[in-house]
């Protein structure tokens, strides 16, 4: 019920501000059309230069190279074993007496 | 009280149905908002994922470079995600060009319900009919179900509209979802750019991991830690 009321309240809010949200979304969408066509044009240029349509970024290549180096690669692969808690109970005087004095000592 | 007495039985019925309709509408809009919110949160997590390696490898070490590279990566991801919806929209445009070239009719009415539009295969009601409206406290509201204007029927002349309209609808909605994802990632990247490279007092507070490490080991182990700060949180 509380969720229903919350959705109802938010619904009123969304309806009130929806013109602004839609205007913002449409403006962003139109701006992104420019980005889309520009990136596609760049892709074609790259493709006809003999590279991939979406070539990897220099930074990504560099990051992959660094992360594949020894200390980084081993860091994730070799997890140090955690020391296990000691479970063996050391013999005490009481334990020895309960065993009927069959201790080897 | 006089106001309530003045209401006729019919007015009360209209008032109740209007109220229920409004509540339902607001709740549905609220749930659509929840869906949008979830999509945005999911997409915002991708922003952290795509920037993880470059920050972990310390290829990017300052806010400005983070913003610049984040923008590039975000735009690239946007373009990749937009390829299918833009392809669908392009298909619709191509069909329109083919239709225009073949029939010499460049003014195709794609929503027409009589001959050449998508409306021919839809149920349509005559909401423009003035007889269905009533006066209610000075407001003109719909009082009865409007007469049926069109029953679904196949029109050969409308074949182009049958392809163009669904393509436009699906491609358009899909593109807007992709744009929304781009917006979510943009805001997340802006926030990350501010927080990842700008240490705050929280990092040296008594409950911070940095401080607890120092307390336990007597030195700062975080300096040797190759793992970057959490970019997904």
Contacts between the chains, C-beta under 8 A, distances in Angstrom:
chain1	res1	chain2	res2	distance
A	4	B	27	6.5
A	6	B	30	7.5
A	7	B	26	7.9
A	7	B	27	5.1
A	7	B	30	3.3
A	7	B	31	5.7
A	7	B	34	7.0
A	8	B	23	6.4
A	8	B	26	5.1
A	8	B	27	5.2
A	8	B	30	6.1
A	9	B	30	7.4
A	10	B	29	8.0
A	10	B	30	4.3
A	10	B	33	5.6
A	10	B	34	7.7
A	11	B	25	7.3
A	11	B	26	3.3
A	11	B	27	5.6
A	11	B	28	7.0
A	11	B	29	3.9
A	11	B	30	3.4
A	11	B	31	7.8
A	11	B	33	7.0
A	12	B	26	5.2
A	14	B	29	5.1
A	14	B	30	6.7
A	14	B	32	7.5
A	14	B	33	4.7
A	15	B	25	7.8
A	15	B	26	6.6
A	15	B	29	5.6
A	18	B	29	7.9
A	25	B	176	6.5
A	25	B	179	6.4
A	25	B	180	6.7
A	25	B	183	7.6
A	28	B	179	5.7
A	28	B	182	7.4
A	28	B	183	5.8
A	29	B	175	6.8
A	29	B	176	6.3
A	29	B	179	4.5
A	32	B	78	6.4
A	32	B	82	7.7
A	32	B	179	5.6
A	32	B	182	6.3
A	35	B	75	5.3
A	35	B	78	6.7
A	35	B	79	7.1
A	36	B	78	7.4
A	36	B	79	5.6
A	36	B	82	5.5
A	36	B	86	6.6
A	39	B	75	6.2
A	39	B	76	6.8
A	39	B	79	4.3
A	40	B	79	6.9
A	43	B	79	7.9
A	54	B	76	6.5
A	54	B	79	7.9
A	54	B	80	7.0
A	57	B	69	7.2
A	57	B	72	6.4
A	57	B	73	6.9
A	57	B	76	7.8
A	59	B	54	5.0
A	59	B	59	5.1
A	59	B	60	6.5
A	59	B	69	5.5
A	60	B	53	6.8
A	60	B	54	6.7
A	62	B	54	7.8
A	62	B	57	7.0
A	62	B	59	4.9
A	63	B	53	4.2
A	63	B	54	4.5
A	63	B	56	7.2
A	63	B	57	4.0
A	63	B	59	4.7
A	64	B	53	6.8
A	64	B	57	8.0
A	66	B	57	3.9
A	66	B	58	7.5
A	66	B	59	6.8
A	67	B	53	6.1
A	67	B	56	6.6
A	67	B	57	5.2
A	71	B	226	7.1
A	72	B	56	7.9
A	72	B	57	7.4
A	72	B	226	5.7
A	75	B	226	5.8
A	75	B	227	8.0
